[in-house]
Amino acid sequence: MKKIKIASWIIIFGFVGLVIFQNNDFFMAENQLMINLGFFNYETPLLANAIFFVAFFLVGILISYFFGLFKHYKDAKTIKMLKAKETSLVEAVSTLDKQLSQQTVTASPVAAATVKEEPVEVVPEIK
């Protein structure tokens, strides 16, 4: 499985390299980005398109990392809460098991009481 994974990454990087090599003119062309908010205007210096691609790719990785980090902390909190609940439930089961074993050891059989059966009288219904 490890060899298949390595081979698939080599193929992916090969195709990415092929696309970059065949479109070298596009990636090396210089452009600039402008931000105009009305009260704030900013223009980047002339940079190659490849730099913009790499910069936006890294920004995307950082954003996904932070979203994953928040999810990681939320999951860690849930796991901690569930482990505490499991511990309390295990303790409760063990105490109940001890109580049950103590009751079965100390309990002695009780003779069943005899019950006399008496006939039931039925009262006639008055209309």
Secondary structure, 3 states (H helix, E strand, C coil): CHHHHHHHHHHHHHHHHHHHHHCHHHHHCEECCEEECCCCEEECCCEEHHHHHHHHHHHHHHHHHHHHHHHHHHHHHHHHHHHHHHHHHHHHHHHHHHHHHHHHHHCCCCCCCCCCCCCCCCCCCCC
